Amino acid sequence: EQRLRRLRQLLLWAGLPGLVYFVWRVWYFGEWLPLPFLVKGVASPERVGLFDPVSLRYLGILWLRYLSPLLVLFFWYGRKPDRPKRRNLGVIFFSFVLLPSLFYTTITLEQNVANRFVLPLWVGSLSLVALHLPWRRPTWLLGTLFLMLSLVYSSVYGWRSLPYRYSQNPELGAALADIPAHRMAVSEAGHLPYYSGWKTLDLWGLQYAHPGHPGGGS
């Protein structure tokens, strides 16, 4: 009875809104798959079946630098869980670590600014550690050391990324507003179309699927 009640709550608060959004998205975009599957990127070589080689390499580095130490803590120092907790840990690992990792290897990650796409991997891995570890002195020390090293690496990565800026040019967009409205093709639809009022073709295909199809960007 308790399982059925939880299942009903899950379907009501997660399944039903997700289904409504899925139906709306298919109606709005006319595509069954999310638009990142159709984004035209120039940085990736030929795909290997369903997988993007650049994304595979990125996920491999991510696992080596971040997730592997967490999973070492999880398996090496973790206490043996009882059956219900073991099932919960398996659900967390599959839903927040394994499944997103497989998904991200099938799409281009050129829009993964500040690692925003891979947030579920951090949440899932940290949840596994928090739920599974007996918080004794060795695990506290190793966990603190790992978090400090991750913070140092993330800070260096962020500092090196500071010189890179997306070209938004609100002044240019405002200047274009004085010209009779035309159409522009851009790769990052930001301030230019907003301030100019021009119709915009988003070459990434994130706003609509047309550029993602063969010949759609021509």
C-alpha positions as CSV (number, residue, x, y, z in Angstrom):
1,E,0.0,0.0,0.0
2,Q,2.8,2.4,0.9
3,R,4.6,1.6,-2.4
4,L,1.4,2.3,-4.4
5,R,0.9,5.6,-2.6
6,R,4.5,6.6,-3.4
7,L,4.0,5.5,-7.0
8,R,0.9,7.6,-7.3
9,Q,2.6,10.6,-5.9
10,L,5.5,10.1,-8.3
11,L,3.2,9.9,-11.3
12,L,1.2,12.9,-10.1
13,W,4.1,15.3,-9.4
14,A,6.7,14.1,-11.9
15,G,5.2,11.8,-14.5
16,L,2.2,13.9,-15.4
17,P,4.0,17.2,-15.7
18,G,6.7,15.5,-17.7
19,L,4.2,14.0,-20.1
20,V,2.5,17.4,-20.5
21,Y,5.8,19.0,-21.3
22,F,6.8,16.2,-23.7
23,V,3.5,16.5,-25.7
24,W,3.8,20.3,-25.8
25,R,7.4,20.2,-27.0
26,V,6.6,17.7,-29.8
27,W,3.7,19.9,-30.8
28,Y,5.8,23.1,-30.7
29,F,9.0,21.9,-32.3
30,G,7.6,19.1,-34.4
31,E,10.4,16.8,-33.2
32,W,10.3,13.7,-31.0
33,L,13.9,14.0,-29.8
34,P,15.3,17.0,-27.8
35,L,16.9,19.6,-30.1
36,P,20.4,19.1,-28.8
37,F,20.3,15.9,-30.9
38,L,20.0,18.1,-34.0
39,V,22.4,20.9,-33.2
40,K,25.0,21.4,-35.9
41,G,28.4,21.6,-34.3
42,V,31.7,22.2,-36.1
43,A,34.1,20.9,-33.4
44,S,33.2,17.2,-33.5
45,P,34.6,14.7,-36.0
46,E,32.4,12.0,-37.5
47,R,30.1,10.3,-35.0
48,V,30.8,6.7,-33.8
49,G,27.3,5.2,-34.1
50,L,25.2,7.1,-31.6
51,F,28.2,8.6,-29.8
52,D,30.0,11.9,-30.2
53,P,33.8,11.3,-30.0
54,V,34.4,14.7,-28.4
55,S,31.7,14.1,-25.8
56,L,33.2,10.7,-25.1
57,R,36.6,12.2,-24.4
58,Y,35.1,14.9,-22.2
59,L,33.1,12.5,-20.1
60,G,36.2,10.3,-19.8
61,I,38.2,13.2,-18.4
62,L,35.3,14.2,-16.1
63,W,35.1,10.6,-14.7
64,L,38.9,10.5,-14.1
65,R,39.1,13.9,-12.4
66,Y,36.0,14.0,-10.4
67,L,33.7,11.0,-10.3
68,S,36.3,8.2,-9.9
69,P,37.6,9.5,-6.6
70,L,34.1,9.8,-5.3
71,L,33.2,6.3,-6.4
72,V,36.5,5.0,-4.8
73,L,35.3,6.6,-1.5
74,F,31.9,5.0,-2.1
75,F,33.0,1.5,-2.7
76,W,36.2,1.3,-0.6
77,Y,35.1,3.0,2.6
78,G,31.4,2.5,2.4
79,R,29.5,0.5,4.9
80,K,27.5,-2.5,3.7
81,P,23.9,-1.2,3.3
82,D,20.7,-3.1,4.0
83,R,18.6,-4.2,1.2
84,P,16.2,-1.1,0.9
85,K,19.1,1.3,1.1
86,R,21.1,-0.8,-1.5
87,R,18.1,-0.5,-3.8
88,N,18.0,3.3,-3.3
89,L,21.7,3.6,-4.0
90,G,21.2,1.6,-7.2
91,V,18.4,4.0,-8.3
92,I,20.6,7.0,-7.5
93,F,23.6,5.6,-9.4
94,F,21.5,4.7,-12.4
95,S,19.4,7.9,-12.6
96,F,22.0,10.5,-11.7
97,V,25.3,9.0,-12.8
98,L,25.1,6.2,-15.3
99,L,22.1,7.3,-17.4
100,P,23.2,11.0,-17.8
101,S,26.7,9.9,-18.7
102,L,25.4,7.7,-21.5
103,F,23.0,10.5,-22.6
104,Y,25.7,13.1,-22.7
105,T,28.0,11.0,-24.9
106,T,25.3,11.0,-27.6
107,I,25.0,14.8,-28.0
108,T,27.4,17.6,-28.7
109,L,28.5,19.5,-25.5
110,E,29.5,22.7,-27.1
111,Q,26.8,24.5,-25.1
112,N,28.0,22.9,-21.8
113,V,29.1,26.3,-20.5
114,A,30.5,26.1,-16.9
115,N,29.7,22.3,-16.9
116,R,26.0,23.1,-16.4
117,F,24.8,20.0,-18.3
118,V,26.6,17.6,-16.0
119,L,25.2,18.9,-12.7
120,P,23.2,15.6,-12.1
121,L,26.5,13.7,-12.1
122,W,27.8,15.8,-9.2
123,V,24.5,15.6,-7.3
124,G,24.3,11.8,-7.8
125,S,27.9,11.1,-6.9
126,L,27.8,13.3,-3.8
127,S,24.5,11.7,-2.8
128,L,26.0,8.2,-3.0
129,V,28.9,9.2,-0.8
130,A,26.7,11.0,1.7
131,L,24.2,8.1,2.0
132,H,26.8,5.3,2.0
133,L,29.9,6.4,4.0
134,P,30.3,6.0,7.7
135,W,31.6,9.4,8.6
136,R,34.6,8.4,10.6
137,R,38.0,10.2,10.6
138,P,39.5,8.5,7.4
139,T,36.5,9.3,5.3
140,W,36.3,12.9,6.6
141,L,40.0,13.5,5.8
142,L,39.8,11.9,2.3
143,G,36.5,13.6,1.5
144,T,37.8,17.0,2.5
145,L,41.1,16.5,0.6
146,F,39.1,15.5,-2.5
147,L,36.8,18.5,-2.3
148,M,39.8,20.9,-1.8
149,L,41.5,19.4,-4.9
150,S,38.3,19.7,-6.9
151,L,37.9,23.3,-5.8
152,V,41.5,24.2,-6.8
153,Y,41.0,22.6,-10.2
154,S,37.6,24.3,-10.7
155,S,39.1,27.7,-9.7
156,V,42.0,27.3,-12.2
157,Y,39.5,26.2,-14.9
158,G,37.3,29.2,-14.2
159,W,40.2,31.6,-14.1
160,R,41.5,30.4,-17.5
161,S,38.0,30.8,-18.9
162,L,37.6,34.5,-17.8
163,P,39.1,36.0,-21.0
164,Y,36.5,34.2,-23.1
165,R,33.3,36.1,-23.6
166,Y,30.2,35.6,-25.7
167,S,29.8,38.4,-28.2
168,Q,26.5,40.0,-27.3
169,N,27.0,43.6,-28.6
170,P,23.9,45.4,-27.3
171,E,25.2,48.6,-28.9
172,L,25.3,47.0,-32.3
173,G,21.8,45.6,-31.9
174,A,20.5,49.0,-31.0
175,A,22.2,50.5,-34.0
176,L,20.6,47.9,-36.3
177,A,17.2,48.9,-34.9
178,D,17.4,52.2,-37.0
179,I,17.6,50.1,-40.2
180,P,14.4,48.7,-41.6
181,A,13.9,45.2,-40.2
182,H,15.6,42.4,-42.1
183,R,16.7,38.9,-41.1
184,M,20.0,37.9,-39.5
185,A,21.7,34.5,-39.1
186,V,23.6,34.1,-35.8
187,S,25.0,31.3,-33.7
188,E,24.1,32.9,-30.4
189,A,20.8,34.6,-30.4
190,G,21.2,37.1,-27.7
191,H,21.2,40.9,-27.6
192,L,21.5,41.4,-31.4
193,P,17.9,40.3,-32.3
194,Y,16.5,41.5,-29.0
195,Y,17.6,45.1,-29.5
196,S,17.3,45.3,-33.3
197,G,13.9,43.6,-33.6
198,W,15.2,41.7,-36.7
199,K,13.9,38.2,-37.5
200,T,16.6,35.7,-36.5
201,L,17.8,32.4,-37.8
202,D,19.5,30.5,-35.0
203,L,22.2,28.5,-36.8
204,W,22.7,26.3,-33.7
205,G,19.2,24.9,-34.1
206,L,18.5,25.4,-30.4
207,Q,15.4,27.5,-30.9
208,Y,13.8,25.4,-33.6
209,A,14.8,22.2,-35.5
210,H,15.1,23.5,-39.1
211,P,18.8,24.1,-39.2
212,G,19.5,20.7,-37.7
213,H,18.2,18.8,-40.8
214,P,20.3,18.2,-43.9
215,G,20.2,21.5,-45.9
216,G,18.3,23.3,-43.2
217,G,21.0,25.8,-42.6
218,S,21.3,26.9,-46.2
